[in-house]
Amino acid sequence: MDFSSINWLAVLACVVVSMVSGSLWYSPKAFFPIWWKGIGKKGEPTMGGDTDGGMAMTWVLVIVGSAVQVVMFAAFLSVLGANTLASGVSTGFWLWLAFIAPTYLVNKLFADQFPKVWAIEVGNHLLNFLLFGAILGAWQ
């Protein structure tokens, strides 16, 4: 795979955008309380505090995961020749529909967390994939 055609500034912008959109999406005034209850948690949220690395490790892994998604998204757009805002957004939707939505559907069905948790989680990914497509497609 040829990574030389990737706009690395656009990738960085997408990673930042995903952090901002996720922070807003999962804010206490948006979907966080419903999501927290939906995953079966009670009491005060720990948000990564119960892992070995604590909150720092959680955020490192979130950023790495987002970066991997964006780099592969950019490579896919390059292969397709999708270099407009519209083609980027369209590709983002189809990638989300093909890979994110059904994968989460299976996971949430078996976890007995459908439909609320599924809708919240895939909704955030849909927003991000549309934003990734817009940024990567338009920023050539």
C-alpha positions in Angstrom: 0.0 0.0 0.0 1.3 3.4 -1.0 1.2 5.8 1.9 3.1 8.6 0.1 0.0 10.2 -1.2 -1.5 10.6 2.2 -2.0 14.2 3.4 -0.5 13.8 6.9 -1.8 17.2 8.1 -5.3 16.2 7.2 -4.8 12.9 9.1 -3.7 14.9 12.1 -6.7 17.2 11.8 -9.0 14.2 11.6 -7.6 12.6 14.7 -8.1 15.9 16.6 -11.6 16.2 15.2 -12.4 12.7 16.4 -11.2 13.6 19.9 -13.4 16.7 19.9 -16.4 15.1 18.5 -16.1 12.1 20.8 -15.8 14.4 23.8 -18.9 16.3 22.8 -20.8 13.1 21.9 -20.1 11.4 25.2 -20.4 14.6 27.3 -22.6 14.5 30.4 -25.1 16.7 28.6 -25.3 14.5 25.5 -25.2 10.7 25.4 -22.8 9.8 28.2 -25.4 9.2 30.9 -27.6 6.9 28.7 -24.5 5.1 27.4 -23.1 4.6 30.9 -26.4 3.1 32.2 -26.8 1.1 28.9 -23.5 -0.7 29.4 -24.5 -1.7 32.9 -22.4 0.7 34.9 -23.5 2.1 38.2 -22.1 4.9 40.3 -19.5 7.4 39.3 -17.8 6.8 35.9 -14.2 5.6 36.0 -13.4 6.3 32.3 -10.3 4.1 32.2 -9.3 4.5 35.9 -9.7 0.8 36.5 -7.1 -0.3 33.9 -3.4 -0.8 34.7 -2.3 2.3 33.0 -5.3 4.4 34.2 -6.6 7.3 32.2 -3.4 8.1 30.4 -3.3 4.6 28.8 -6.9 4.8 27.9 -6.4 8.1 26.0 -3.2 6.9 24.3 -5.0 3.8 23.0 -8.0 5.9 21.9 -5.7 8.3 19.9 -3.8 5.4 18.4 -7.0 3.7 17.4 -8.3 6.9 15.8 -5.0 7.4 14.0 -5.1 3.9 12.5 -8.6 4.4 11.3 -7.8 7.7 9.7 -4.6 6.5 8.0 -6.4 3.5 6.5 -9.3 5.7 5.5 -6.9 8.1 3.7 -5.2 5.2 2.0 -8.5 3.8 0.9 -9.6 7.2 -0.5 -6.3 7.4 -2.4 -6.9 4.0 -4.0 -10.4 5.0 -5.0 -9.3 8.4 -6.3 -11.9 10.0 -4.0 -10.6 13.5 -3.8 -13.6 15.7 -3.3 -15.7 16.5 -0.2 -18.7 14.7 -1.6 -16.8 11.6 -2.6 -15.0 11.5 0.8 -18.3 11.8 2.7 -20.0 9.2 0.6 -17.0 6.8 1.1 -17.2 7.5 4.8 -20.8 6.5 4.9 -20.3 3.3 2.9 -17.3 2.2 5.0 -19.3 2.9 8.2 -22.3 0.9 6.8 -20.1 -2.0 5.7 -17.8 -2.4 8.6 -18.7 -0.4 11.7 -22.5 -0.7 12.0 -22.7 -4.4 11.4 -19.7 -5.3 13.6 -21.1 -3.2 16.5 -24.6 -4.7 15.9 -23.3 -8.3 16.4 -21.3 -7.2 19.5 -24.2 -5.4 21.1 -26.7 -8.1 20.3 -24.6 -10.7 22.1 -23.9 -8.2 25.0 -27.7 -7.5 25.3 -27.0 -3.8 24.7 -29.1 -3.3 21.6 -30.5 -0.8 20.5 -29.5 2.1 22.8 -25.8 1.4 23.2 -25.5 0.3 19.6 -27.1 3.5 18.3 -25.0 5.8 20.6 -21.7 4.1 19.7 -22.3 3.7 15.9 -23.7 7.2 15.8 -20.4 8.6 17.0 -18.5 6.5 14.5 -20.8 7.6 11.7 -20.2 11.3 12.6 -16.5 10.7 12.6 -16.4 8.8 9.3 -18.4 11.5 7.6 -16.1 14.2 9.0 -13.0 12.1 8.1 -14.4 11.8 4.6 -15.1 15.5 4.3 -11.7 16.5 5.6 -9.6 13.9 3.7 -11.6 14.2 0.5 -11.5 18.0 0.4 -8.0 18.6 1.7 -5.8 17.6 -1.2 
